[in-house]
Amino acid sequence: MSDRTTLWLESSPGQGDFHALRLEPGHVARFHGTNVRHHVPPNKSQCSRVSLDFRIGVGRFYDPKWRLEGVQHYHPRRIIRM
């Protein structure tokens, strides 16, 4: 697996000890992406890279006024009906 195309994250909030997330085919990982900093190195290849990000919340627990101190990027709530 190439560390150049993999997600890097820190072990816990504010640690700065970034490491590549290595998974076997068919495995999944989860982490608190609001608290734990993460990034993917720039794609310097000629191939496209695809990333999927799923966030699920229960509507009755959603508080639109809640903000995590120190976080500057907020994404609006969207409802998808299938």
C-alpha positions as CSV (number, residue, x, y, z in Angstrom):
1,M,0.0,0.0,0.0
2,S,1.3,3.4,-0.8
3,D,1.5,6.0,2.0
4,R,1.1,8.7,-0.7
5,T,-2.5,7.8,-1.4
6,T,-3.7,6.9,2.1
7,L,-5.5,8.8,4.8
8,W,-3.2,10.1,7.5
9,L,-4.5,10.9,11.0
10,E,-3.3,11.6,14.5
11,S,-3.8,9.0,17.3
12,S,-5.8,11.4,19.5
13,P,-6.8,15.1,19.4
14,G,-3.9,17.5,19.3
15,Q,-1.2,14.9,19.3
16,G,0.2,15.7,15.9
17,D,1.6,12.2,15.6
18,F,0.2,11.5,12.1
19,H,0.4,8.0,10.7
20,A,-1.0,6.3,7.6
21,L,-4.3,4.5,8.1
22,R,-3.6,1.0,6.7
23,L,-6.6,-1.3,6.1
24,E,-6.9,-4.7,4.4
25,P,-9.4,-5.0,1.5
26,G,-12.9,-5.3,2.9
27,H,-12.1,-3.6,6.2
28,V,-13.4,-0.2,7.3
29,A,-12.2,2.4,9.8
30,R,-14.0,5.0,11.9
31,F,-12.7,8.0,13.8
32,H,-14.0,11.3,15.1
33,G,-13.0,13.5,12.2
34,T,-14.1,16.7,13.9
35,N,-11.6,16.2,16.8
36,V,-8.8,14.3,15.2
37,R,-6.9,16.1,12.5
38,H,-6.5,14.1,9.2
39,H,-5.3,14.7,5.7
40,V,-4.4,12.9,2.4
41,P,-1.2,13.9,0.6
42,P,-1.7,15.6,-2.8
43,N,-2.3,13.1,-5.6
44,K,0.7,13.4,-8.0
45,S,-0.3,10.4,-10.1
46,Q,-2.1,10.3,-13.4
47,C,-4.9,8.3,-11.8
48,S,-8.0,9.6,-10.1
49,R,-8.5,9.0,-6.4
50,V,-11.9,8.5,-5.0
51,S,-12.9,9.1,-1.3
52,L,-16.2,8.4,0.3
53,D,-17.2,10.1,3.5
54,F,-20.4,9.0,5.4
55,R,-21.8,11.0,8.3
56,I,-25.0,9.8,9.9
57,G,-27.0,11.6,12.6
58,V,-30.4,11.0,14.3
59,G,-32.6,14.0,13.5
60,R,-34.1,14.5,17.0
61,F,-30.6,14.8,18.5
62,Y,-29.4,17.4,16.0
63,D,-28.7,20.8,17.5
64,P,-28.0,23.4,14.8
65,K,-26.7,25.9,17.4
66,W,-24.0,23.5,18.7
67,R,-20.3,24.4,17.8
68,L,-17.1,22.7,18.8
69,E,-14.7,25.3,20.2
70,G,-11.7,25.8,18.0
71,V,-13.2,24.4,14.9
72,Q,-13.7,26.9,12.1
73,H,-15.2,24.8,9.3
74,Y,-18.9,23.9,9.6
75,H,-20.9,22.0,7.1
76,P,-24.7,22.6,6.9
77,R,-27.1,19.9,7.6
78,R,-28.6,18.2,4.5
79,I,-31.4,15.8,4.4
80,I,-31.3,13.1,1.8
81,R,-34.4,11.0,1.2
82,M,-34.2,7.8,-0.8
